Amino acid sequence: MSRQPEVLWAQRSDKIYLTVSLPDAKDISVKCEAEGFFSFSAVGANGEPFNFTLQLYGNIAPQGCKTKIGLRNILCSIQKEQKGWWKRLLKSEEKPAPYIKVDWNKWCDEDDEESESNLASDDDIVYTGENEESSDDEGMLYLPDLEKARGSPSNQLKSPETEIESSSSSSIIRLNIGGKKFCTTIDTLTQREPDSMLAAMFSGRHTLCQDSDKTAATGKLGKQKSFAYQDSEYSELLREAEYFQLLGLMDGIKASLNKRKEEEEMGTELTRIDIIKCIQSERVRFRGVNLSGLDLSKLDLSFVDFSYACLKNVFFSRANLQCAKFKDVDAEGSIFHNATLRECEFTGANLRGALLAGASLQSANLQDACLIDCSFCGADLRSAHLQTADLTNANLEGANLEGANLKGAKLNNANLKGANLQRAYLRHVNLRDTDLEGARLDGANLLGAIR
């Protein structure tokens, strides 16, 4: 049965670095595929097989990938297809396997890459020669070196300033975090999250600077003043946890966010059956009501007033919504696939990421609506009012926009391939980053449009 070796990773804007810890390996095989597949196999010193395969976050350039073999590890430099910083190593959003860890010795933040003129060259940082009898530390970039490259006045690590009161691993350490002082132990910093940046800082390998009263300080996490976080603070705390690679904290935050989301969904004020009962009346209003996550597909909801309601992730597929009112609703992520929306009012509505493919929206009023990342593929938007609507990254491929008013609309990176824009009003609209391949523009008003 094959095993997985320890794999450490780091990145730059153009490369991913993988260090496979496998001393005296033989029969080493490394394969890189353009779609982001990386596979490794080798035989260990005692004849045991090792292998693993990774689906990386983005595409790579196999011709730019390099591998060098040292006595204690195999070092791989993987060229990214497009320059840019990846959010994570793997395409999957799930927690990586335990054998994959962050390589803090080679780590560099996105904001710090400009300082790399002072760092060692790529080859010096990453590789150990195939026949060299050097230690694992040779050619590596440690955190103190990174701080030096950042232009710090000291070669010491500018992280939590610390005072260690005894030499034991359970000794007390005083930390100054964003101006607020705490006490903890080395065990807490190094054993609770052994793969974190904090564990690396206090592992004994790095020199830590102290302030005048022998307390360690960091600018990170300083804004977090309690454990009772608001929604807006969770994202900031999560970024900090990701920076320090505090995996347990990251899991806890995500679990809390998921729990809140579930509680919000459970807080839906009405059910599908309640809606069906209500629409038997002549005049129906759900103004300001929370209907998040409901399945309202195929219902006759014509002339219903949903103004100011919370309609996140509601299913309206194939529903009849003719002349319904959606003024200032929050319908982010909702599904209107093949729905009838003729003469509907969506002024000021948030429809970010909504699916309206195949929907009938003739003469609908979408003025000032947020339509970022929406899909209108094949939708009927004839004579629709889209003045000052935000259609950034929207997909309108094959949509019928004949006679539509797009005055002041934002169409950055919008896809209008094969769309019908005959007699559409596009005066002074910026179309420079809009894909108009195959679009019909006969009779369109393009006076002052930027193309």
Buried (B, 14 or more C-beta within 10 A) or exposed (E): EEEBBEBBBBBBBBBBBBBBBBEEBEEBEBEBBEEBBBEBBBBBEEEEEBBBEBEBBBBBBBEBBBBBBBBBBBBBBBBBBEEEBBEEBBBEEEEBEEBBBBBBBBBBEEEBBEBBEEBBEBEEBBBBEEEEEEEBEEBBBBBBBBBBBBEBEEEBBBBBBBBBEEEEEEEBBBBBBEEEEEEBBBBBBBEBBEBBBBBBBBEEEBEBBBEEEEBBBBEBBBEBEEEEBEEEBBEEBBEBBBEBBBBEBBEBBBEBBEEEEEEBBEEBBBEBEBBEEBBEEEEBBBEEBBBBBBBBBBBEBBBBBBBBBBBBBBBBBBBBBBBBBBBBBBBBBBBBBBBBBBBBBBBBBBBBBBBBBBBBBBBBBBBBBBBBBBBBBBBBBBBBBBBBBBBBBBBBBBBBBBBBBBBBBBBBEBBBBBBBBBBBBBBEBBBEEBBBEEBBBEEBBBEEBEE
